[in-house]
Amino acid sequence: MTTEEISKSMREELQAIMNHAHALVDATSGELDNGIKAARAALKERLDSCPADFAEIETKILDKVQAADEFIHVKPYYAIGGTFIGGLLMGWFMARK
């Protein structure tokens, strides 16, 4: 799976979550309870800021992925050694009781 496909999948998942949240906001629009009104307002505010926040996070993640990819291509033995040591440590921790 390429980075582009992962990014598209993440966008689609976020959009589905936002659609469900918008449906919840719309479904509770007739409620008169102050707690529900406050929760609706807070959720609506977060939903409005969500696409911008996601775009920023996506950019940061893609930059980190690209940097890691470049590092692995420049120094493959460091990446192999680091993965090997990480695997040894995980095996040691998992074997302990």
C-alpha positions in Angstrom: 0.0 0.0 0.0 1.5 3.3 -1.0 1.6 6.5 1.0 -1.0 8.0 -1.3 -3.4 5.1 -0.8 -3.0 5.3 3.0 -3.6 9.1 3.0 -6.7 8.6 0.9 -7.9 5.9 3.3 -7.3 8.1 6.3 -9.2 11.0 4.6 -12.2 8.7 3.8 -12.3 7.4 7.4 -12.2 10.9 8.8 -15.0 12.0 6.5 -17.1 9.0 7.6 -16.6 10.0 11.3 -17.4 13.6 10.5 -20.6 12.5 8.7 -21.7 10.5 11.7 -21.0 13.3 14.1 -22.9 15.8 11.9 -25.8 13.4 11.9 -25.7 13.3 15.7 -25.7 17.1 15.8 -28.7 17.2 13.5 -30.5 14.5 15.4 -30.2 16.4 18.7 -31.2 19.8 17.3 -34.6 19.7 18.9 -33.4 18.9 22.4 -33.9 21.7 25.0 -31.6 20.4 27.7 -28.7 22.9 28.4 -26.1 20.0 28.7 -27.1 18.7 25.3 -27.0 22.2 23.8 -23.5 22.7 25.2 -22.3 19.3 24.0 -23.8 20.0 20.5 -22.0 23.4 20.3 -18.7 21.9 21.4 -19.0 19.1 18.9 -20.0 21.4 16.1 -17.0 23.6 16.9 -14.6 20.6 16.8 -16.1 19.4 13.5 -15.6 22.8 11.9 -11.9 22.8 12.8 -11.3 19.1 12.1 -10.4 19.3 8.3 -7.8 21.9 8.9 -6.3 20.0 11.8 -6.3 16.8 9.8 -4.5 18.4 6.9 -1.8 19.7 9.2 -1.3 16.3 10.8 -1.3 14.6 7.4 1.4 16.9 6.1 3.6 16.2 9.2 3.1 12.5 8.9 3.9 12.4 5.2 7.0 14.5 5.9 8.2 12.0 8.5 7.5 9.0 6.3 9.4 10.6 3.4 12.4 11.4 5.8 12.4 7.8 7.1 12.3 6.5 3.5 15.2 8.6 2.5 17.2 7.5 5.6 16.6 3.8 4.9 17.8 4.3 1.3 20.9 6.2 2.4 21.8 3.9 5.3 20.1 0.6 4.9 22.3 -1.3 7.4 21.5 1.2 10.2 17.8 0.5 9.5 18.3 -3.3 9.5 20.4 -3.1 12.7 17.9 -0.9 14.5 15.1 -3.2 13.5 17.1 -6.2 14.7 17.9 -4.7 18.0 14.2 -3.5 18.4 13.1 -7.1 17.7 15.5 -8.5 20.2 14.3 -6.1 22.9 10.6 -6.8 22.2 11.3 -10.6 22.3 13.1 -10.2 25.6 10.3 -8.1 27.1 7.6 -10.5 25.9 9.5 -13.5 27.2 9.7 -12.1 30.7 7.0 -13.2 33.1 
